[in-house]
Amino acid sequence: MIHLAFPTDELIARIKGFDGHVVVTTQPGFWTVEDDTAYYYGDRAKQAYPVKKLVDSGLSVGMSTDWAVSPPPTRRQRR
């Protein structure tokens, strides 16, 4: 399952029921220049991509991104 942004506890339990035959991936933005989850998810942004919750649940978790590269920081970001 790709780009699993808001998995519910029920979904996590269902995926666990596939006994390792399903891998989930998330698309977190780790860098400030890519930190636009608030733009897409608004007030729910802090709950997006709960990587630790997925890993702690015992699921096979991969990281993914659509970004080819991170853009260079602007002068303002370097200060």
mmCIF file of the N, C-alpha and C atoms, coordinates in Angstrom:
data_MODEL
# 
_entry.id   MODEL 
# 
loop_
_atom_site.group_PDB 
_atom_site.id 
_atom_site.type_symbol 
_atom_site.label_atom_id 
_atom_site.label_alt_id 
_atom_site.label_comp_id 
_atom_site.label_asym_id 
_atom_site.label_entity_id 
_atom_site.label_seq_id 
_atom_site.pdbx_PDB_ins_code 
_atom_site.Cartn_x 
_atom_site.Cartn_y 
_atom_site.Cartn_z 
_atom_site.occupancy 
_atom_site.B_iso_or_equiv 
_atom_site.pdbx_formal_charge 
_atom_site.auth_seq_id 
_atom_site.auth_comp_id 
_atom_site.auth_asym_id 
_atom_site.auth_atom_id 
_atom_site.pdbx_PDB_model_num 
ATOM 1   N N  . MET A 1 1  ? 0.849  -1.154  0.000  1.00 0.00 ? 1  MET A N  1 
ATOM 2   C CA . MET A 1 1  ? 0.000  0.000   0.000  1.00 0.00 ? 1  MET A CA 1 
ATOM 3   C C  . MET A 1 1  ? 0.902  1.225   0.000  1.00 0.00 ? 1  MET A C  1 
ATOM 4   N N  . ILE A 1 2  ? 0.668  2.127   -0.929 1.00 0.00 ? 2  ILE A N  1 
ATOM 5   C CA . ILE A 1 2  ? 1.547  3.281   -1.097 1.00 0.00 ? 2  ILE A CA 1 
ATOM 6   C C  . ILE A 1 2  ? 0.939  4.548   -0.510 1.00 0.00 ? 2  ILE A C  1 
ATOM 7   N N  . HIS A 1 3  ? 1.784  5.396   0.041  1.00 0.00 ? 3  HIS A N  1 
ATOM 8   C CA . HIS A 1 3  ? 1.399  6.720   0.565  1.00 0.00 ? 3  HIS A CA 1 
ATOM 9   C C  . HIS A 1 3  ? 0.335  6.623   1.647  1.00 0.00 ? 3  HIS A C  1 
ATOM 10  N N  . LEU A 1 4  ? 0.540  5.765   2.589  1.00 0.00 ? 4  LEU A N  1 
ATOM 11  C CA . LEU A 1 4  ? -0.419 5.557   3.664  1.00 0.00 ? 4  LEU A CA 1 
ATOM 12  C C  . LEU A 1 4  ? -0.329 6.722   4.649  1.00 0.00 ? 4  LEU A C  1 
ATOM 13  N N  . ALA A 1 5  ? -1.170 7.712   4.458  1.00 0.00 ? 5  ALA A N  1 
ATOM 14  C CA . ALA A 1 5  ? -1.089 8.951   5.235  1.00 0.00 ? 5  ALA A CA 1 
ATOM 15  C C  . ALA A 1 5  ? -1.840 8.883   6.558  1.00 0.00 ? 5  ALA A C  1 
ATOM 16  N N  . PHE A 1 6  ? -3.028 8.339   6.563  1.00 0.00 ? 6  PHE A N  1 
ATOM 17  C CA . PHE A 1 6  ? -3.859 8.332   7.765  1.00 0.00 ? 6  PHE A CA 1 
ATOM 18  C C  . PHE A 1 6  ? -4.442 6.943   8.037  1.00 0.00 ? 6  PHE A C  1 
ATOM 19  N N  . PRO A 1 7  ? -3.599 5.971   8.355  1.00 0.00 ? 7  PRO A N  1 
ATOM 20  C CA . PRO A 1 7  ? -4.137 4.633   8.607  1.00 0.00 ? 7  PRO A CA 1 
ATOM 21  C C  . PRO A 1 7  ? -4.891 4.580   9.935  1.00 0.00 ? 7  PRO A C  1 
ATOM 22  N N  . THR A 1 8  ? -6.043 3.975   9.924  1.00 0.00 ? 8  THR A N  1 
ATOM 23  C CA . THR A 1 8  ? -6.812 3.797   11.160 1.00 0.00 ? 8  THR A CA 1 
ATOM 24  C C  . THR A 1 8  ? -6.318 2.534   11.866 1.00 0.00 ? 8  THR A C  1 
ATOM 25  N N  . ASP A 1 9  ? -6.673 2.409   13.125 1.00 0.00 ? 9  ASP A N  1 
ATOM 26  C CA . ASP A 1 9  ? -6.310 1.194   13.860 1.00 0.00 ? 9  ASP A CA 1 
ATOM 27  C C  . ASP A 1 9  ? -6.936 -0.028  13.204 1.00 0.00 ? 9  ASP A C  1 
ATOM 28  N N  . GLU A 1 10 ? -8.146 0.134   12.687 1.00 0.00 ? 10 GLU A N  1 
ATOM 29  C CA . GLU A 1 10 ? -8.821 -0.983  12.016 1.00 0.00 ? 10 GLU A CA 1 
ATOM 30  C C  . GLU A 1 10 ? -8.061 -1.401  10.750 1.00 0.00 ? 10 GLU A C  1 
ATOM 31  N N  . LEU A 1 11 ? -7.575 -0.431  9.999  1.00 0.00 ? 11 LEU A N  1 
ATOM 32  C CA . LEU A 1 11 ? -6.818 -0.748  8.785  1.00 0.00 ? 11 LEU A CA 1 
ATOM 33  C C  . LEU A 1 11 ? -5.507 -1.442  9.137  1.00 0.00 ? 11 LEU A C  1 
ATOM 34  N N  . ILE A 1 12 ? -4.831 -0.956  10.154 1.00 0.00 ? 12 ILE A N  1 
ATOM 35  C CA . ILE A 1 12 ? -3.580 -1.575  10.580 1.00 0.00 ? 12 ILE A CA 1 
ATOM 36  C C  . ILE A 1 12 ? -3.834 -3.036  10.969 1.00 0.00 ? 12 ILE A C  1 
ATOM 37  N N  . ALA A 1 13 ? -4.893 -3.284  11.721 1.00 0.00 ? 13 ALA A N  1 
ATOM 38  C CA . ALA A 1 13 ? -5.226 -4.656  12.113 1.00 0.00 ? 13 ALA A CA 1 
ATOM 39  C C  . ALA A 1 13 ? -5.532 -5.513  10.885 1.00 0.00 ? 13 ALA A C  1 
ATOM 40  N N  . ARG A 1 14 ? -6.235 -4.949  9.932  1.00 0.00 ? 14 ARG A N  1 
ATOM 41  C CA . ARG A 1 14 ? -6.565 -5.705  8.716  1.00 0.00 ? 14 ARG A CA 1 
ATOM 42  C C  . ARG A 1 14 ? -5.297 -6.066  7.934  1.00 0.00 ? 14 ARG A C  1 
ATOM 43  N N  . ILE A 1 15 ? -4.383 -5.095  7.809  1.00 0.00 ? 15 ILE A N  1 
ATOM 44  C CA . ILE A 1 15 ? -3.130 -5.350  7.085  1.00 0.00 ? 15 ILE A CA 1 
ATOM 45  C C  . ILE A 1 15 ? -2.317 -6.425  7.812  1.00 0.00 ? 15 ILE A C  1 
ATOM 46  N N  . LYS A 1 16 ? -2.292 -6.368  9.147  1.00 0.00 ? 16 LYS A N  1 
ATOM 47  C CA . LYS A 1 16 ? -1.575 -7.398  9.904  1.00 0.00 ? 16 LYS A CA 1 
ATOM 48  C C  . LYS A 1 16 ? -2.143 -8.778  9.621  1.00 0.00 ? 16 LYS A C  1 
ATOM 49  N N  . GLY A 1 17 ? -3.434 -8.842  9.323  1.00 0.00 ? 17 GLY A N  1 
ATOM 50  C CA . GLY A 1 17 ? -4.080 -10.106 9.027  1.00 0.00 ? 17 GLY A CA 1 
ATOM 51  C C  . GLY A 1 17 ? -3.601 -10.753 7.734  1.00 0.00 ? 17 GLY A C  1 
ATOM 52  N N  . PHE A 1 18 ? -2.892 -10.010 6.898  1.00 0.00 ? 18 PHE A N  1 
ATOM 53  C CA . PHE A 1 18 ? -2.346 -10.570 5.661  1.00 0.00 ? 18 PHE A CA 1 
ATOM 54  C C  . PHE A 1 18 ? -0.998 -11.250 5.900  1.00 0.00 ? 18 PHE A C  1 
ATOM 55  N N  . ASP A 1 19 ? -0.597 -11.338 7.166  1.00 0.00 ? 19 ASP A N  1 
ATOM 56  C CA . ASP A 1 19 ? 0.562  -12.121 7.585  1.00 0.00 ? 19 ASP A CA 1 
ATOM 57  C C  . ASP A 1 19 ? 1.841  -11.800 6.807  1.00 0.00 ? 19 ASP A C  1 
ATOM 58  N N  . GLY A 1 20 ? 2.144  -10.502 6.684  1.00 0.00 ? 20 GLY A N  1 
ATOM 59  C CA . GLY A 1 20 ? 3.392  -10.093 6.052  1.00 0.00 ? 20 GLY A CA 1 
ATOM 60  C C  . GLY A 1 20 ? 3.369  -10.036 4.538  1.00 0.00 ? 20 GLY A C  1 
ATOM 61  N N  . HIS A 1 21 ? 2.236  -10.314 3.928  1.00 0.00 ? 21 HIS A N  1 
ATOM 62  C CA . HIS A 1 21 ? 2.141  -10.297 2.468  1.00 0.00 ? 21 HIS A CA 1 
ATOM 63  C C  . HIS A 1 21 ? 1.841  -8.910  1.919  1.00 0.00 ? 21 HIS A C  1 
ATOM 64  N N  . VAL A 1 22 ? 1.654  -7.946  2.807  1.00 0.00 ? 22 VAL A N  1 
ATOM 65  C CA . VAL A 1 22 ? 1.404  -6.558  2.390  1.00 0.00 ? 22 VAL A CA 1 
ATOM 66  C C  . VAL A 1 22 ? 2.445  -5.668  3.059  1.00 0.00 ? 22 VAL A C  1 
ATOM 67  N N  . VAL A 1 23 ? 3.057  -4.798  2.282  1.00 0.00 ? 23 VAL A N  1 
ATOM 68  C CA . VAL A 1 23 ? 4.022  -3.816  2.789  1.00 0.00 ? 23 VAL A CA 1 
ATOM 69  C C  . VAL A 1 23 ? 3.386  -2.443  2.623  1.00 0.00 ? 23 VAL A C  1 
ATOM 70  N N  . VAL A 1 24 ? 3.519  -1.618  3.643  1.00 0.00 ? 24 VAL A N  1 
ATOM 71  C CA . VAL A 1 24 ? 2.987  -0.263  3.543  1.00 0.00 ? 24 VAL A CA 1 
ATOM 72  C C  . VAL A 1 24 ? 4.144  0.709   3.343  1.00 0.00 ? 24 VAL A C  1 
ATOM 73  N N  . THR A 1 25 ? 3.893  1.764   2.611  1.00 0.00 ? 25 THR A N  1 
ATOM 74  C CA . THR A 1 25 ? 4.896  2.818   2.465  1.00 0.00 ? 25 THR A CA 1 
ATOM 75  C C  . THR A 1 25 ? 4.266  4.142   2.836  1.00 0.00 ? 25 THR A C  1 
ATOM 76  N N  . THR A 1 26 ? 5.077  5.014   3.359  1.00 0.00 ? 26 THR A N  1 
ATOM 77  C CA . THR A 1 26 ? 4.625  6.357   3.694  1.00 0.00 ? 26 THR A CA 1 
ATOM 78  C C  . THR A 1 26 ? 5.465  7.353   2.914  1.00 0.00 ? 26 THR A C  1 
ATOM 79  N N  . GLN A 1 27 ? 4.981  8.554   2.822  1.00 0.00 ? 27 GLN A N  1 
ATOM 80  C CA . GLN A 1 27 ? 5.705  9.592   2.100  1.00 0.00 ? 27 GLN A CA 1 
ATOM 81  C C  . GLN A 1 27 ? 5.899  10.805  3.016  1.00 0.00 ? 27 GLN A C  1 
ATOM 82  N N  . PRO A 1 28 ? 6.741  10.661  4.011  1.00 0.00 ? 28 PRO A N  1 
ATOM 83  C CA . PRO A 1 28 ? 6.942  11.785  4.916  1.00 0.00 ? 28 PRO A CA 1 
ATOM 84  C C  . PRO A 1 28 ? 7.820  12.865  4.315  1.00 0.00 ? 28 PRO A C  1 
ATOM 85  N N  . GLY A 1 29 ? 7.599  14.102  4.711  1.00 0.00 ? 29 GLY A N  1 
ATOM 86  C CA . GLY A 1 29 ? 8.480  15.198  4.320  1.00 0.00 ? 29 GLY A CA 1 
ATOM 87  C C  . GLY A 1 29 ? 9.411  15.499  5.474  1.00 0.00 ? 29 GLY A C  1 
ATOM 88  N N  . PHE A 1 30 ? 10.657 15.052  5.383  1.00 0.00 ? 30 PHE A N  1 
ATOM 89  C CA . PHE A 1 30 ? 11.588 15.248  6.490  1.00 0.00 ? 30 PHE A CA 1 
ATOM 90  C C  . PHE A 1 30 ? 12.278 16.601  6.463  1.00 0.00 ? 30 PHE A C  1 
ATOM 91  N N  . TRP A 1 31 ? 12.329 17.262  5.319  1.00 0.00 ? 31 TRP A N  1 
ATOM 92  C CA . TRP A 1 31 ? 13.093 18.480  5.203  1.00 0.00 ? 31 TRP A CA 1 
ATOM 93  C C  . TRP A 1 31 ? 12.182 19.695  5.210  1.00 0.00 ? 31 TRP A C  1 
ATOM 94  N N  . THR A 1 32 ? 12.655 20.788  5.771  1.00 0.00 ? 32 THR A N  1 
ATOM 95  C CA . THR A 1 32 ? 11.867 22.012  5.869  1.00 0.00 ? 32 THR A CA 1 
ATOM 96  C C  . THR A 1 32 ? 11.359 22.442  4.506  1.00 0.00 ? 32 THR A C  1 
ATOM 97  N N  . VAL A 1 33 ? 12.187 22.328  3.481  1.00 0.00 ? 33 VAL A N  1 
ATOM 98  C CA . VAL A 1 33 ? 11.784 22.787  2.151  1.00 0.00 ? 33 VAL A CA 1 
ATOM 99  C C  . VAL A 1 33 ? 10.687 21.918  1.553  1.00 0.00 ? 33 VAL A C  1 
ATOM 100 N N  . GLU A 1 34 ? 10.489 20.722  2.082  1.00 0.00 ? 34 GLU A N  1 
ATOM 101 C CA . GLU A 1 34 ? 9.423  19.849  1.597  1.00 0.00 ? 34 GLU A CA 1 
ATOM 102 C C  . GLU A 1 34 ? 8.266  19.759  2.583  1.00 0.00 ? 34 GLU A C  1 
ATOM 103 N N  . ASP A 1 35 ? 8.330  20.514  3.646  1.00 0.00 ? 35 ASP A N  1 
ATOM 104 C CA . ASP A 1 35 ? 7.339  20.434  4.705  1.00 0.00 ? 35 ASP A CA 1 
ATOM 105 C C  . ASP A 1 35 ? 6.066  21.169  4.304  1.00 0.00 ? 35 ASP A C  1 
ATOM 106 N N  . ASP A 1 36 ? 5.263  20.521  3.482  1.00 0.00 ? 36 ASP A N  1 
ATOM 107 C CA . ASP A 1 36 ? 4.024  21.152  3.041  1.00 0.00 ? 36 ASP A CA 1 
ATOM 108 C C  . ASP A 1 36 ? 2.807  20.324  3.405  1.00 0.00 ? 36 ASP A C  1 
ATOM 109 N N  . THR A 1 37 ? 2.937  19.447  4.415  1.00 0.00 ? 37 THR A N  1 
ATOM 110 C CA . THR A 1 37 ? 1.785  18.642  4.797  1.00 0.00 ? 37 THR A CA 1 
ATOM 111 C C  . THR A 1 37 ? 0.631  19.511  5.290  1.00 0.00 ? 37 THR A C  1 
ATOM 112 N N  . ALA A 1 38 ? 0.925  20.662  5.905  1.00 0.00 ? 38 ALA A N  1 
ATOM 113 C CA . ALA A 1 38 ? -0.154 21.549  6.366  1.00 0.00 ? 38 ALA A CA 1 
ATOM 114 C C  . ALA A 1 38 ? -0.957 22.077  5.178  1.00 0.00 ? 38 ALA A C  1 
ATOM 115 N N  . TYR A 1 39 ? -0.300 22.292  4.067  1.00 0.00 ? 39 TYR A N  1 
ATOM 116 C CA . TYR A 1 39 ? -0.993 22.755  2.864  1.00 0.00 ? 39 TYR A CA 1 
ATOM 117 C C  . TYR A 1 39 ? -2.024 21.726  2.412  1.00 0.00 ? 39 TYR A C  1 
ATOM 118 N N  . TYR A 1 40 ? -1.638 20.458  2.450  1.00 0.00 ? 40 TYR A N  1 
ATOM 119 C CA . TYR A 1 40 ? -2.525 19.399  1.984  1.00 0.00 ? 40 TYR A CA 1 
ATOM 120 C C  . TYR A 1 40 ? -3.508 18.913  3.039  1.00 0.00 ? 40 TYR A C  1 
ATOM 121 N N  . TYR A 1 41 ? -3.079 18.866  4.306  1.00 0.00 ? 41 TYR A N  1 
ATOM 122 C CA . TYR A 1 41 ? -3.893 18.235  5.340  1.00 0.00 ? 41 TYR A CA 1 
ATOM 123 C C  . TYR A 1 41 ? -4.430 19.183  6.402  1.00 0.00 ? 41 TYR A C  1 
ATOM 124 N N  . GLY A 1 42 ? -4.061 20.452  6.352  1.00 0.00 ? 42 GLY A N  1 
ATOM 125 C CA . GLY A 1 42 ? -4.592 21.427  7.301  1.00 0.00 ? 42 GLY A CA 1 
ATOM 126 C C  . GLY A 1 42 ? -4.325 21.037  8.742  1.00 0.00 ? 42 GLY A C  1 
ATOM 127 N N  . ASP A 1 43 ? -5.375 21.094  9.560  1.00 0.00 ? 43 ASP A N  1 
ATOM 128 C CA . ASP A 1 43 ? -5.243 20.805  10.992 1.00 0.00 ? 43 ASP A CA 1 
ATOM 129 C C  . ASP A 1 43 ? -4.840 19.358  11.286 1.00 0.00 ? 43 ASP A C  1 
ATOM 130 N N  . ARG A 1 44 ? -4.999 18.477  10.317 1.00 0.00 ? 44 ARG A N  1 
ATOM 131 C CA . ARG A 1 44 ? -4.651 17.067  10.522 1.00 0.00 ? 44 ARG A CA 1 
ATOM 132 C C  . ARG A 1 44 ? -3.190 16.769  10.184 1.00 0.00 ? 44 ARG A C  1 
ATOM 133 N N  . ALA A 1 45 ? -2.430 17.767  9.781  1.00 0.00 ? 45 ALA A N  1 
ATOM 134 C CA . ALA A 1 45 ? -1.060 17.547  9.309  1.00 0.00 ? 45 ALA A CA 1 
ATOM 135 C C  . ALA A 1 45 ? -0.185 16.813  10.319 1.00 0.00 ? 45 ALA A C  1 
ATOM 136 N N  . LYS A 1 46 ? -0.327 17.110  11.591 1.00 0.00 ? 46 LYS A N  1 
ATOM 137 C CA . LYS A 1 46 ? 0.538  16.476  12.596 1.00 0.00 ? 46 LYS A CA 1 
ATOM 138 C C  . LYS A 1 46 ? 0.229  14.997  12.785 1.00 0.00 ? 46 LYS A C  1 
ATOM 139 N N  . GLN A 1 47 ? -0.936 14.555  12.336 1.00 0.00 ? 47 GLN A N  1 
ATOM 140 C CA . GLN A 1 47 ? -1.276 13.137  12.431 1.00 0.00 ? 47 GLN A CA 1 
ATOM 141 C C  . GLN A 1 47 ? -0.917 12.368  11.159 1.00 0.00 ? 47 GLN A C  1 
ATOM 142 N N  . ALA A 1 48 ? -0.477 13.073  10.128 1.00 0.00 ? 48 ALA A N  1 
ATOM 143 C CA . ALA A 1 48 ? -0.165 12.430  8.847  1.00 0.00 ? 48 ALA A CA 1 
ATOM 144 C C  . ALA A 1 48 ? 1.106  11.585  8.955  1.00 0.00 ? 48 ALA A C  1 
ATOM 145 N N  . TYR A 1 49 ? 1.099  10.471  8.261  1.00 0.00 ? 49 TYR A N  1 
ATOM 146 C CA . TYR A 1 49 ? 2.249  9.581   8.145  1.00 0.00 ? 49 TYR A CA 1 
ATOM 147 C C  . TYR A 1 49 ? 2.809  9.148   9.503  1.00 0.00 ? 49 TYR A C  1 
ATOM 148 N N  . PRO A 1 50 ? 2.037  8.401   10.273 1.00 0.00 ? 50 PRO A N  1 
ATOM 149 C CA . PRO A 1 50 ? 2.500  7.966   11.597 1.00 0.00 ? 50 PRO A CA 1 
ATOM 150 C C  . PRO A 1 50 ? 3.487  6.798   11.495 1.00 0.00 ? 50 PRO A C  1 
ATOM 151 N N  . VAL A 1 51 ? 4.685  7.099   11.042 1.00 0.00 ? 51 VAL A N  1 
ATOM 152 C CA . VAL A 1 51 ? 5.686  6.061   10.774 1.00 0.00 ? 51 VAL A CA 1 
ATOM 153 C C  . VAL A 1 51 ? 5.941  5.191   12.007 1.00 0.00 ? 51 VAL A C  1 
ATOM 154 N N  . LYS A 1 52 ? 6.167  5.804   13.148 1.00 0.00 ? 52 LYS A N  1 
ATOM 155 C CA . LYS A 1 52 ? 6.473  5.024   14.357 1.00 0.00 ? 52 LYS A CA 1 
ATOM 156 C C  . LYS A 1 52 ? 5.310  4.105   14.722 1.00 0.00 ? 52 LYS A C  1 
ATOM 157 N N  . LYS A 1 53 ? 4.094  4.589   14.609 1.00 0.00 ? 53 LYS A N  1 
ATOM 158 C CA . LYS A 1 53 ? 2.921  3.760   14.918 1.00 0.00 ? 53 LYS A CA 1 
ATOM 159 C C  . LYS A 1 53 ? 2.873  2.537   14.001 1.00 0.00 ? 53 LYS A C  1 
ATOM 160 N N  . LEU A 1 54 ? 3.159  2.744   12.730 1.00 0.00 ? 54 LEU A N  1 
ATOM 161 C CA . LEU A 1 54 ? 3.143  1.635   11.778 1.00 0.00 ? 54 LEU A CA 1 
ATOM 162 C C  . LEU A 1 54 ? 4.243  0.618   12.085 1.00 0.00 ? 54 LEU A C  1 
ATOM 163 N N  . VAL A 1 55 ? 5.439  1.107   12.359 1.00 0.00 ? 55 VAL A N  1 
ATOM 164 C CA . VAL A 1 55 ? 6.560  0.214   12.673 1.00 0.00 ? 55 VAL A CA 1 
ATOM 165 C C  . VAL A 1 55 ? 6.279  -0.535  13.978 1.00 0.00 ? 55 VAL A C  1 
ATOM 166 N N  . ASP A 1 56 ? 5.823  0.200   15.002 1.00 0.00 ? 56 ASP A N  1 
ATOM 167 C CA . ASP A 1 56 ? 5.544  -0.424  16.291 1.00 0.00 ? 56 ASP A CA 1 
ATOM 168 C C  . ASP A 1 56 ? 4.432  -1.472  16.206 1.00 0.00 ? 56 ASP A C  1 
ATOM 169 N N  . SER A 1 57 ? 3.563  -1.344  15.216 1.00 0.00 ? 57 SER A N  1 
ATOM 170 C CA . SER A 1 57 ? 2.469  -2.310  15.064 1.00 0.00 ? 57 SER A CA 1 
ATOM 171 C C  . SER A 1 57 ? 2.960  -3.632  14.480 1.00 0.00 ? 57 SER A C  1 
ATOM 172 N N  . GLY A 1 58 ? 4.209  -3.657  13.991 1.00 0.00 ? 58 GLY A N  1 
ATOM 173 C CA . GLY A 1 58 ? 4.764  -4.884  13.442 1.00 0.00 ? 58 GLY A CA 1 
ATOM 174 C C  . GLY A 1 58 ? 4.626  -5.024  11.941 1.00 0.00 ? 58 GLY A C  1 
ATOM 175 N N  . LEU A 1 59 ? 4.096  -4.001  11.281 1.00 0.00 ? 59 LEU A N  1 
ATOM 176 C CA . LEU A 1 59 ? 3.964  -4.057  9.827  1.00 0.00 ? 59 LEU A CA 1 
ATOM 177 C C  . LEU A 1 59 ? 5.313  -3.848  9.150  1.00 0.00 ? 59 LEU A C  1 
ATOM 178 N N  . SER A 1 60 ? 5.449  -4.353  7.932  1.00 0.00 ? 60 SER A N  1 
ATOM 179 C CA . SER A 1 60 ? 6.624  -4.046  7.117  1.00 0.00 ? 60 SER A CA 1 
ATOM 180 C C  . SER A 1 60 ? 6.384  -2.667  6.527  1.00 0.00 ? 60 SER A C  1 
ATOM 181 N N  . VAL A 1 61 ? 7.291  -1.725  6.815  1.00 0.00 ? 61 VAL A N  1 
ATOM 182 C CA . VAL A 1 61 ? 7.106  -0.332  6.415  1.00 0.00 ? 61 VAL A CA 1 
ATOM 183 C C  . VAL A 1 61 ? 8.265  0.131   5.559  1.00 0.00 ? 61 VAL A C  1 
ATOM 184 N N  . GLY A 1 62 ? 7.956  0.751   4.439  1.00 0.00 ? 62 GLY A N  1 
ATOM 185 C CA . GLY A 1 62 ? 8.971  1.351   3.584  1.00 0.00 ? 62 GLY A CA 1 
ATOM 186 C C  . GLY A 1 62 ? 8.749  2.847   3.508  1.00 0.00 ? 62 GLY A C  1 
ATOM 187 N N  . MET A 1 63 ? 9.777  3.558   3.153  1.00 0.00 ? 63 MET A N  1 
ATOM 188 C CA . MET A 1 63 ? 9.683  5.012   2.975  1.00 0.00 ? 63 MET A CA 1 
ATOM 189 C C  . MET A 1 63 ? 9.726  5.307   1.490  1.00 0.00 ? 63 MET A C  1 
ATOM 190 N N  . SER A 1 64 ? 8.925  6.250   1.067  1.00 0.00 ? 64 SER A N  1 
ATOM 191 C CA . SER A 1 64 ? 8.921  6.618   -0.345 1.00 0.00 ? 64 SER A CA 1 
ATOM 192 C C  . SER A 1 64 ? 8.708  8.109   -0.483 1.00 0.00 ? 64 SER A C  1 
ATOM 193 N N  . THR A 1 65 ? 8.963  8.592   -1.662 1.00 0.00 ? 65 THR A N  1 
ATOM 194 C CA . THR A 1 65 ? 8.735  10.001  -1.949 1.00 0.00 ? 65 THR A CA 1 
ATOM 195 C C  . THR A 1 65 ? 8.588  10.188  -3.448 1.00 0.00 ? 65 THR A C  1 
ATOM 196 N N  . ASP A 1 66 ? 7.844  11.186  -3.836 1.00 0.00 ? 66 ASP A N  1 
ATOM 197 C CA . ASP A 1 66 ? 7.715  11.538  -5.244 1.00 0.00 ? 66 ASP A CA 1 
ATOM 198 C C  . ASP A 1 66 ? 8.769  12.567  -5.642 1.00 0.00 ? 66 ASP A C  1 
ATOM 199 N N  . TRP A 1 67 ? 9.494  13.069  -4.671 1.00 0.00 ? 67 TRP A N  1 
ATOM 200 C CA . TRP A 1 67 ? 10.496 14.100  -4.930 1.00 0.00 ? 67 TRP A CA 1 
ATOM 201 C C  . TRP A 1 67 ? 11.747 13.453  -5.492 1.00 0.00 ? 67 TRP A C  1 
ATOM 202 N N  . ALA A 1 68 ? 12.181 13.930  -6.659 1.00 0.00 ? 68 ALA A N  1 
ATOM 203 C CA . ALA A 1 68 ? 13.413 13.408  -7.244 1.00 0.00 ? 68 ALA A CA 1 
ATOM 204 C C  . ALA A 1 68 ? 14.628 13.845  -6.438 1.00 0.00 ? 68 ALA A C  1 
ATOM 205 N N  . VAL A 1 69 ? 14.632 15.092  -6.051 1.00 0.00 ? 69 VAL A N  1 
ATOM 206 C CA . VAL A 1 69 ? 15.710 15.646  -5.226 1.00 0.00 ? 69 VAL A CA 1 
ATOM 207 C C  . VAL A 1 69 ? 15.108 16.721  -4.332 1.00 0.00 ? 69 VAL A C  1 
ATOM 208 N N  . SER A 1 70 ? 15.824 17.064  -3.291 1.00 0.00 ? 70 SER A N  1 
ATOM 209 C CA . SER A 1 70 ? 15.394 18.182  -2.456 1.00 0.00 ? 70 SER A CA 1 
ATOM 210 C C  . SER A 1 70 ? 15.910 19.460  -3.071 1.00 0.00 ? 70 SER A C  1 
ATOM 211 N N  . PRO A 1 71 ? 15.061 20.479  -3.211 1.00 0.00 ? 71 PRO A N  1 
ATOM 212 C CA . PRO A 1 71 ? 15.550 21.736  -3.756 1.00 0.00 ? 71 PRO A CA 1 
ATOM 213 C C  . PRO A 1 71 ? 16.564 22.371  -2.806 1.00 0.00 ? 71 PRO A C  1 
ATOM 214 N N  . PRO A 1 72 ? 17.517 23.121  -3.346 1.00 0.00 ? 72 PRO A N  1 
ATOM 215 C CA . PRO A 1 72 ? 18.510 23.756  -2.475 1.00 0.00 ? 72 PRO A CA 1 
ATOM 216 C C  . PRO A 1 72 ? 17.832 24.786  -1.575 1.00 0.00 ? 72 PRO A C  1 
ATOM 217 N N  . PRO A 1 73 ? 18.368 24.981  -0.370 1.00 0.00 ? 73 PRO A N  1 
ATOM 218 C CA . PRO A 1 73 ? 17.765 25.959  0.533  1.00 0.00 ? 73 PRO A CA 1 
ATOM 219 C C  . PRO A 1 73 ? 17.899 27.378  -0.022 1.00 0.00 ? 73 PRO A C  1 
ATOM 220 N N  . THR A 1 74 ? 16.939 28.178  0.293  1.00 0.00 ? 74 THR A N  1 
ATOM 221 C CA . THR A 1 74 ? 17.002 29.585  -0.105 1.00 0.00 ? 74 THR A CA 1 
ATOM 222 C C  . THR A 1 74 ? 17.913 30.321  0.865  1.00 0.00 ? 74 THR A C  1 
ATOM 223 N N  . ARG A 1 75 ? 18.273 31.543  0.521  1.00 0.00 ? 75 ARG A N  1 
ATOM 224 C CA . ARG A 1 75 ? 19.138 32.321  1.431  1.00 0.00 ? 75 ARG A CA 1 
ATOM 225 C C  . ARG A 1 75 ? 18.488 32.466  2.804  1.00 0.00 ? 75 ARG A C  1 
ATOM 226 N N  . ARG A 1 76 ? 17.185 32.687  2.823  1.00 0.00 ? 76 ARG A N  1 
ATOM 227 C CA . ARG A 1 76 ? 16.493 32.864  4.080  1.00 0.00 ? 76 ARG A CA 1 
ATOM 228 C C  . ARG A 1 76 ? 16.618 31.611  4.940  1.00 0.00 ? 76 ARG A C  1 
ATOM 229 N N  . GLN A 1 77 ? 16.568 30.416  4.340  1.00 0.00 ? 77 GLN A N  1 
ATOM 230 C CA . GLN A 1 77 ? 16.652 29.185  5.086  1.00 0.00 ? 77 GLN A CA 1 
ATOM 231 C C  . GLN A 1 77 ? 18.065 28.926  5.597  1.00 0.00 ? 77 GLN A C  1 
ATOM 232 N N  . ARG A 1 78 ? 19.083 29.484  4.965  1.00 0.00 ? 78 ARG A N  1 
ATOM 233 C CA . ARG A 1 78 ? 20.477 29.274  5.374  1.00 0.00 ? 78 ARG A CA 1 
ATOM 234 C C  . ARG A 1 78 ? 20.844 30.104  6.596  1.00 0.00 ? 78 ARG A C  1 
ATOM 235 N N  . ARG A 1 79 ? 20.102 31.126  6.885  1.00 0.00 ? 79 ARG A N  1 
ATOM 236 C CA . ARG A 1 79 ? 20.478 32.032  7.990  1.00 0.00 ? 79 ARG A CA 1 
ATOM 237 C C  . ARG A 1 79 ? 20.254 31.439  9.336  1.00 0.00 ? 79 ARG A C  1 
# 
